[in-house]
Amino acid sequence: MIQLTFDIDAFIVSDRLASKFSSSSTSWRTGANQREVRQLQKEIDKALKESLDGLRRVDKKGRADKFLFAYLRRKNTVVNIKKMPK
């Protein structure tokens, strides 16, 4: 029997929130260093792991795989939603 695993990614596109990170940060910014966001991520991670069979527990490098919010600047997004065809 093949067991499928998956992970869940959450992206927040916000120049205001992304600006809270240093300009030397890469385009990948997580809320792990912000106390209130870190707590919310932990709660969501726990709820997902308790309710979804197959959710990946360990990443490709053998580290614990945790749910994170990634903050992106609008210029780093692939698609600008306002420009999408109707």
Helices and strands as residue ranges (DSSP letters): E 10-13, H 15-18, E 29-30, G 31-33, H 35-51, E 69-72, G 74-76, G 81-83
